């Protein structure tokens, strides 16, 4: 894993699976619930603020291609709900 992901894992006690970007929609929902509990947040927007505030160096999560691919996967799977 890359350094920003390792920082997130160490700071919030996330498992390797919780810190991964490529996963199914249901797995992402399960991990988000666990991550919300560990970070003391309830919404994704709050989570982003907590991460950026706690670990400003984590803003570089990966290449634009990885981030867009993850966004597309979430959007596609969210439409089936």
N, C-alpha and C positions, 0 to 999 in steps of 0.2 A: 504494500500500500504506500501511497505517497505521504509526505511529511504532514501536510495540513490535516489529512484524515487521521493520522496517528495522534496529532495534537488534540483533535476532537475526542478521540477514543480515550486518551489519558485524562483529559480535563473533566469529562462527564461520565467516565466509566462505561462507555458504550462497548458492546461486543463487536467483533469484526463484521458480523452479519448486519448489525444495526447501522454501521458506518458505510456499508456498500451502497453504490448508486444503482446498479442494474439488478432489478428484482421484479416480481409480479406485483400487480396492484394490491392484492390482499396482503402479501408479505410486507409491502410498504406501509399499509395501514396498521398492521400489527406492530411493526418496528416503531412507527410514529407514536403509538400509544405508550410504548415503553420509554422512548426518548423523551416524550413530554413529562412523564413521571420523574425521570432521572434529572431533567433540567429545570423542573418546577414551572413548566409552561403548559398552556392549554390549546394554543393555536399556532399554526405554522409561522405566522408573522411575528409572534412573540419569540418563538424559537430562533428565528433569524436574528432578531435584536440581541438576544442573549448570547448567541454564538459570536456575532460581530463585536459585541462589547467585551466579551471574555477573551476572545482570541482573534484580534484584528488581522493577524497573518493568515487566517483561514479563508479569507475572501477569494483566494486563488485555489479553488477546489479541483481544477483540472482544465483541460482544453475546452474551448467553446464547443467542439464537436461532442465531447462527453456530456456536457451540460445540456445541449440541445437534444441529444439522443434521449436523455433521461426525461426531459420535459415532454417530448413527443410521446414516449411510452406512457407516461402518466396521463396525458391528455386523451390518448386513444383508449386506455383502459377505464378512465373516468367516465367516458361517454356510455359505457355499457352498464353503468349503475342505474 
